[in-house]
């Protein structure tokens, strides 16, 4: 595949799930794993977009081993149905929890389960997925949660995670990504305490935008105007194919430890480097509170190692 500047180690014999894999970072993550020989399950809400993504991967690598899983991360029933299907197959060697809403609604909306929609999609759905899939992960597997630069630019209303006291689209996105990072770090602390062989890692892709991303028919087709305006940000932006290098490194590279936080070398762009997360994201006391909130919001008890 010509989309990627760096080589991955062989992933032959491994099985991965990439959520939100029909476009953007998720697509390039899944495509590169498949190109390295892994069997990759691509999940997303749209069967048509998943078909297009798998067609693009197979067009570049006809022997690629990929399958589609229609799963809406905002719906707990959909997550459970997806987990049932995944658990009927071989254990997973890793999960890249990429699915999420970036273009958030201007007014507060709720998921089918009654949770604030952005939080449900970006954080709670993955929490529920981890709970179902943890017993079905192979020894040495890694769970990679996708964080965001936005976590450095927003406060965290831990007493109003559902944004019932005040909603705006920016806060909805930033707060949901802080929650995702908090869950990722708290999950690793609990895995370590249980002596588990699975690691939880958090990664953020920097500032990765569509107009600096290669054209992939049916998957990424930015218009000329988008290419032009995004090119003006070249000094601090990168394509989504480059942003995907960060979660790929967190998932597959040697020398990655549970509880690590990986991001681009120059914060918004560059090769993967180990970084320091925000204090809020890594605070164990906040981790315990968000974990308890997520259990209540999803209606399930997530006992790691229990």
C-alpha positions as a Python dict, from the first residue, in 0.01 Angstrom:
ca = {
    (1, 'X'): (0, 0, 0),
    (2, 'X'): (135, 341, -92),
    (3, 'X'): (-59, 531, 177),
    (4, 'X'): (197, 471, 452),
    (5, 'X'): (552, 601, 493),
    (6, 'X'): (657, 361, 771),
    (7, 'X'): (669, -18, 776),
    (8, 'X'): (484, -226, 1034),
    (9, 'X'): (622, -550, 1175),
    (10, 'X'): (446, -856, 1038),
    (11, 'X'): (103, -902, 1196),
    (12, 'X'): (41, -1243, 1042),
    (13, 'X'): (-174, -1464, 1265),
    (14, 'X'): (-314, -1173, 1466),
    (15, 'X'): (-677, -1060, 1484),
    (16, 'X'): (-774, -703, 1559),
    (17, 'X'): (-1087, -492, 1592),
    (18, 'X'): (-1080, -129, 1477),
    (19, 'X'): (-1395, 65, 1561),
    (20, 'X'): (-1505, 348, 1334),
    (21, 'X'): (-1299, 197, 1053),
    (22, 'X'): (-1500, 305, 749),
    (23, 'X'): (-1320, 641, 716),
    (24, 'X'): (-1048, 863, 856),
    (25, 'X'): (-799, 741, 1114),
    (26, 'X'): (-988, 417, 1165),
    (27, 'X'): (-972, 326, 797),
    (28, 'X'): (-599, 390, 766),
    (29, 'X'): (-534, 202, 1089),
    (30, 'X'): (-732, -100, 969),
    (31, 'X'): (-583, -88, 619),
    (32, 'X'): (-229, -84, 744),
    (33, 'X'): (-288, -371, 986),
    (34, 'X'): (-443, -575, 706),
    (35, 'X'): (-150, -485, 480),
    (36, 'X'): (86, -626, 743),
    (37, 'X'): (-96, -959, 740),
    (38, 'X'): (-346, -929, 1026),
    (39, 'X'): (-709, -1030, 1010),
    (40, 'X'): (-896, -706, 1080),
    (41, 'X'): (-1257, -656, 1183),
    (42, 'X'): (-1374, -312, 1071),
    (43, 'X'): (-1673, -182, 1264),
    (44, 'X'): (-1897, 111, 1182),
    (45, 'X'): (-2260, 221, 1157),
    (46, 'X'): (-2300, 207, 778),
    (47, 'X'): (-2285, -122, 584),
    (48, 'X'): (-2230, 72, 262),
    (49, 'X'): (-1934, 267, 397),
    (50, 'X'): (-1782, -46, 546),
    (51, 'X'): (-1813, -220, 209),
    (52, 'X'): (-1637, 75, 43),
    (53, 'X'): (-1358, 64, 302),
    (54, 'X'): (-1305, -310, 259),
    (55, 'X'): (-1313, -269, -118),
    (56, 'X'): (-1041, -3, -99),
    (57, 'X'): (-823, -226, 119),
    (58, 'X'): (-868, -528, -105),
    (59, 'X'): (-807, -313, -411),
    (60, 'X'): (-463, -227, -274),
    (61, 'X'): (-398, -572, -125),
    (62, 'X'): (-618, -841, -284),
    (63, 'X'): (-512, -1098, -24),
    (64, 'X'): (-606, -876, 272),
    (65, 'X'): (-811, -1053, 540),
    (66, 'X'): (-1086, -815, 649),
    (67, 'X'): (-1447, -840, 763),
    (68, 'X'): (-1719, -590, 844),
    (69, 'X'): (-1911, -554, 1169),
    (70, 'X'): (-2205, -314, 1169),
    (71, 'X'): (-2205, -165, 1519),
    (72, 'X'): (-2327, 174, 1641),
    (73, 'X'): (-2107, 269, 1938),
    (74, 'X'): (-2378, 496, 2079),
    (75, 'X'): (-2619, 204, 2131),
    (76, 'X'): (-2555, -43, 2413),
    (77, 'X'): (-2773, -305, 2244),
    (78, 'X'): (-2571, -267, 1923),
    (79, 'X'): (-2247, -298, 2117),
    (80, 'X'): (-2372, -613, 2287),
    (81, 'X'): (-2477, -763, 1954),
    (82, 'X'): (-2137, -679, 1806),
    (83, 'X'): (-1958, -829, 2105),
    (84, 'X'): (-2162, -1148, 2070),
    (85, 'X'): (-2047, -1183, 1712),
    (86, 'X'): (-1685, -1109, 1799),
    (87, 'X'): (-1686, -1358, 2086),
    (88, 'X'): (-1805, -1629, 1846),
    (89, 'X'): (-1471, -1598, 1664),
    (90, 'X'): (-1109, -1634, 1767),
    (91, 'X'): (-974, -1419, 2053),
    (92, 'X'): (-862, -1069, 1962),
    (93, 'X'): (-500, -959, 1985),
    (94, 'X'): (-604, -598, 2018),
    (95, 'X'): (-875, -333, 1997),
    (96, 'X'): (-833, 18, 1858),
    (97, 'X'): (-1117, 219, 2011),
    (98, 'X'): (-1130, 482, 1739),
    (99, 'X'): (-1502, 535, 1668),
    (100, 'X'): (-1631, 875, 1767),
    (101, 'X'): (-1820, 1191, 1680),
    (102, 'X'): (-1594, 1478, 1576),
    (103, 'X'): (-1861, 1701, 1420),
    (104, 'X'): (-2082, 1723, 1725),
    (105, 'X'): (-2445, 1844, 1727),
    (106, 'X'): (-2517, 2207, 1809),
    (107, 'X'): (-2780, 2108, 2066),
    (108, 'X'): (-2778, 1837, 2330),
    (109, 'X'): (-2908, 1505, 2200),
    (110, 'X'): (-2945, 1171, 2373),
    (111, 'X'): (-2861, 819, 2262),
    (112, 'X'): (-3126, 547, 2249),
    (113, 'X'): (-3019, 460, 2604),
    (114, 'X'): (-3075, 813, 2735),
    (115, 'X'): (-2709, 919, 2759),
    (116, 'X'): (-2572, 1241, 2608),
    (117, 'X'): (-2502, 1137, 2249),
    (118, 'X'): (-2138, 1248, 2210),
    (119, 'X'): (-2037, 1092, 2540),
    (120, 'X'): (-2227, 775, 2454),
    (121, 'X'): (-2052, 744, 2117),
    (122, 'X'): (-1700, 846, 2213),
    (123, 'X'): (-1667, 694, 2559),
    (124, 'X'): (-1955, 491, 2702),
    (125, 'X'): (-1991, 259, 2403),
    (126, 'X'): (-1626, 165, 2423),
    (127, 'X'): (-1648, 116, 2799),
    (128, 'X'): (-1929, -133, 2740),
    (129, 'X'): (-1733, -300, 2459),
    (130, 'X'): (-1425, -342, 2679),
    (131, 'X'): (-1638, -501, 2951),
    (132, 'X'): (-1776, -758, 2708),
    (133, 'X'): (-1453, -827, 2521),
    (134, 'X'): (-1192, -836, 2797),
    (135, 'X'): (-1244, -1210, 2863),
    (136, 'X'): (-1202, -1272, 2487),
    (137, 'X'): (-863, -1105, 2446),
    (138, 'X'): (-550, -1311, 2383),
    (139, 'X'): (-257, -1302, 2624),
    (140, 'X'): (-47, -996, 2551),
    (141, 'X'): (-332, -812, 2377),
    (142, 'X'): (-348, -434, 2385),
    (143, 'X'): (-648, -203, 2406),
    (144, 'X'): (-574, 137, 2252),
    (145, 'X'): (-809, 422, 2345),
    (146, 'X'): (-804, 729, 2121),
    (147, 'X'): (-753, 1053, 2307),
    (148, 'X'): (-729, 1403, 2164),
    (149, 'X'): (-540, 1730, 2176),
    (150, 'X'): (-869, 1881, 2291),
    (151, 'X'): (-810, 1729, 2634),
    (152, 'X'): (-544, 1995, 2690),
    (153, 'X'): (-783, 2275, 2603),
    (154, 'X'): (-1089, 2213, 2820),
    (155, 'X'): (-1188, 2177, 3181),
    (156, 'X'): (-1363, 1858, 3295),
    (157, 'X'): (-1701, 1881, 3467),
    (158, 'X'): (-1687, 1549, 3644),
    (159, 'X'): (-2012, 1631, 3824),
    (160, 'X'): (-2190, 1699, 3493),
    (161, 'X'): (-2061, 1441, 3246),
    (162, 'X'): (-2403, 1422, 3081),
    (163, 'X'): (-2393, 1803, 3025),
    (164, 'X'): (-2742, 1845, 3167),
    (165, 'X'): (-2653, 2181, 3325),
    (166, 'X'): (-2510, 2334, 3011),
    (167, 'X'): (-2423, 2206, 2666),
    (168, 'X'): (-2206, 2331, 2383),
    (169, 'X'): (-2064, 2129, 2098),
    (170, 'X'): (-1698, 2195, 2180),
    (171, 'X'): (-1733, 2095, 2543),
    (172, 'X'): (-1926, 1783, 2444),
    (173, 'X'): (-1637, 1668, 2226),
    (174, 'X'): (-1354, 1766, 2458),
    (175, 'X'): (-1519, 1627, 2769),
    (176, 'X'): (-1597, 1296, 2596),
    (177, 'X'): (-1232, 1260, 2492),
    (178, 'X'): (-1112, 1338, 2843),
    (179, 'X'): (-1347, 1066, 2966),
    (180, 'X'): (-1205, 825, 2706),
    (181, 'X'): (-851, 892, 2827),
    (182, 'X'): (-955, 862, 3192),
    (183, 'X'): (-1115, 521, 3123),
    (184, 'X'): (-809, 404, 2931),
    (185, 'X'): (-572, 486, 3217),
    (186, 'X'): (-807, 354, 3485),
    (187, 'X'): (-850, 30, 3290),
    (188, 'X'): (-473, -17, 3289),
    (189, 'X'): (-450, 40, 3664),
    (190, 'X'): (-716, -227, 3718),
    (191, 'X'): (-551, -469, 3475),
    (192, 'X'): (-220, -430, 3658),
    (193, 'X'): (-385, -481, 3996),
    (194, 'X'): (-545, -802, 3865),
    (195, 'X'): (-216, -930, 3725),
    (196, 'X'): (-366, -946, 3374),
    (197, 'X'): (-152, -991, 3064),
    (198, 'X'): (-361, -738, 2869),
    (199, 'X'): (-242, -376, 2849),
    (200, 'X'): (-445, -57, 2810),
    (201, 'X'): (-270, 225, 2623),
    (202, 'X'): (-392, 575, 2530),
    (203, 'X'): (-289, 753, 2210),
    (204, 'X'): (-379, 1082, 2047),
    (205, 'X'): (-331, 1145, 1673),
    (206, 'X'): (-240, 1512, 1687),
    (207, 'X'): (-407, 1745, 1437),
    (208, 'X'): (-492, 1511, 1151),
    (209, 'X'): (-717, 1648, 877),
    (210, 'X'): (-884, 1521, 562),
    (211, 'X'): (-740, 1772, 316),
    (212, 'X'): (-386, 1649, 383),
    (213, 'X'): (-488, 1285, 348),
    (214, 'X'): (-449, 1075, 31),
    (215, 'X'): (-760, 1031, -183),
    (216, 'X'): (-916, 688, -140),
    (217, 'X'): (-1228, 650, -358),
    (218, 'X'): (-1537, 588, -149),
    (219, 'X'): (-1347, 655, 174),
    (220, 'X'): (-1161, 987, 162),
    (221, 'X'): (-1244, 1224, -124),
    (222, 'X'): (-1188, 1584, -11),
    (223, 'X'): (-1287, 1853, -259),
    (224, 'X'): (-1039, 2095, -411),
    (225, 'X'): (-1142, 2374, -173),
    (226, 'X'): (-1084, 2148, 127),
    (227, 'X'): (-741, 2054, -8),
    (228, 'X'): (-654, 2420, -47),
    (229, 'X'): (-766, 2538, 297),
    (230, 'X'): (-610, 2241, 473),
    (231, 'X'): (-282, 2298, 285),
    (232, 'X'): (-264, 2639, 454),
    (233, 'X'): (-228, 2451, 785),
    (234, 'X'): (63, 2236, 667),
    (235, 'X'): (302, 2374, 929),
    (236, 'X'): (103, 2220, 1214),
    (237, 'X'): (-129, 1963, 1053),
    (238, 'X'): (-86, 1619, 904),
    (239, 'X'): (-296, 1375, 706),
    (240, 'X'): (-507, 1112, 875),
    (241, 'X'): (-283, 842, 729),
    (242, 'X'): (0, 994, 934),
    (243, 'X'): (-216, 1038, 1243),
    (244, 'X'): (-293, 666, 1225),
    (245, 'X'): (74, 593, 1289),
    (246, 'X'): (24, 685, 1655),
    (247, 'X'): (-242, 423, 1748),
    (248, 'X'): (-65, 171, 1524),
    (249, 'X'): (255, 221, 1720),
    (250, 'X'): (68, 193, 2050),
    (251, 'X'): (-91, -130, 1930),
    (252, 'X'): (202, -310, 1770),
    (253, 'X'): (543, -165, 1860),
    (254, 'X'): (791, -315, 2101),
    (255, 'X'): (862, -108, 2410),
    (256, 'X'): (501, 6, 2463),
    (257, 'X'): (378, -44, 2819),
    (258, 'X'): (33, -43, 2972),
    (259, 'X'): (-58, 303, 3095),
    (260, 'X'): (154, 474, 2829),
    (261, 'X'): (35, 787, 2649),
    (262, 'X'): (156, 821, 2290),
    (263, 'X'): (124, 1116, 2053),
    (264, 'X'): (306, 1293, 1769),
    (265, 'X'): (656, 1423, 1842),
    (266, 'X'): (561, 1785, 1772),
    (267, 'X'): (229, 1758, 1957),
    (268, 'X'): (12, 1818, 1650),
    (269, 'X'): (219, 1620, 1398),
    (270, 'X'): (522, 1396, 1370),
    (271, 'X'): (636, 1045, 1454),
    (272, 'X'): (506, 861, 1763),
    (273, 'X'): (662, 955, 2096),
    (274, 'X'): (575, 873, 2456),
    (275, 'X'): (416, 1180, 2619),
    (276, 'X'): (274, 1302, 2947),
    (277, 'X'): (-108, 1310, 2968),
    (278, 'X'): (-304, 1585, 3137),
    (279, 'X'): (-321, 1565, 3515),
    (280, 'X'): (-698, 1513, 3507),
    (281, 'X'): (-674, 1221, 3264),
    (282, 'X'): (-421, 1032, 3475),
    (283, 'X'): (-558, 1109, 3824),
    (284, 'X'): (-655, 778, 3994),
    (285, 'X'): (-923, 945, 4207),
    (286, 'X'): (-1089, 1089, 3898),
    (287, 'X'): (-1046, 752, 3727),
    (288, 'X'): (-1243, 578, 4000),
    (289, 'X'): (-1525, 834, 3982),
    (290, 'X'): (-1553, 818, 3603),
    (291, 'X'): (-1545, 436, 3613),
    (292, 'X'): (-1832, 432, 3862),
    (293, 'X'): (-2023, 683, 3650),
    (294, 'X'): (-1970, 469, 3337),
    (295, 'X'): (-2095, 160, 3518),
    (296, 'X'): (-2410, 345, 3620),
    (297, 'X'): (-2466, 502, 3277),
    (298, 'X'): (-2424, 171, 3094),
    (299, 'X'): (-2603, -39, 3355),
    (300, 'X'): (-2323, -291, 3390),
    (301, 'X'): (-2064, -380, 3649),
    (302, 'X'): (-1714, -396, 3501),
    (303, 'X'): (-1505, -603, 3742),
    (304, 'X'): (-1156, -642, 3589),
    (305, 'X'): (-1019, -979, 3690),
    (306, 'X'): (-1334, -1056, 3887),
}
